[in-house]
């Protein structure tokens, strides 16, 4: 006999279901680096959905023309040049089969990526790629709408926030490898706040997400919190998983 309640999953299937940890949040809230580190500690794979939006934007920039005039079909057409290559603990976004990490993290892509991310057919394409990459693995997936749209049934959802000034400072330290000046932080804060506004519709905190404000946390503290929550999930469902045994000292 089956329970016909929508969303009902028999206990035996639930225990075998792969674990999805969804990490969402605004620009430069530390999602990707945190997700990568959490995945490493849990022995999961990391999928960075933002890298796909960035790679599509870079591919469209290569094709030329003014971004104001990019049509949705022309953006979707170049999405086919983008793919994810599995690496040891996650995936790298490729353009025409080649790593373009420097290009996709650059200023021009960061400026234009939100307009691409607002196109529904592009979102559908990215979501399908992310689900395909995640399929069959325990994963940590980071983005804006992972816990609401891409994996609404994720067993653990985190929403990371931090004060914009702090986010800007962290992003600059990462980019410049030195202490930024207050003027540099102010300028970066302005850019982040503008991008947050452009991304507002797709940045949604799931109702069942755990909100973590990282303004006063070190990265290692926020990673430990998420890892502890993930271990709680696996022990509650009684599954034997790498989460229960593995720990590193990073
Ligand atoms: O790391 P950062 O917060 O700068 O951004 P990212 O995660 O690399 O994402 C780059 C852009 O992709 C964002 O500004 C959003 O426009 C878009 N994005 C999205 O719309 N939905 C996602 N799930 C992930 C990223």
Boltz pocket constraint, residues with backbone or C-beta under 6 A from the ligand:
constraints:
  - pocket:
      binder: B
      contacts: [[A, 25], [A, 26], [A, 27], [A, 28], [A, 29], [A, 31], [A, 32], [A, 49], [A, 50], [A, 51], [A, 53], [A, 54], [A, 110], [A, 113], [A, 114], [A, 115], [A, 117], [A, 118], [A, 142], [A, 143], [A, 144], [A, 145], [A, 146], [A, 195], [A, 199], [A, 202]]
      max_distance: 6.0
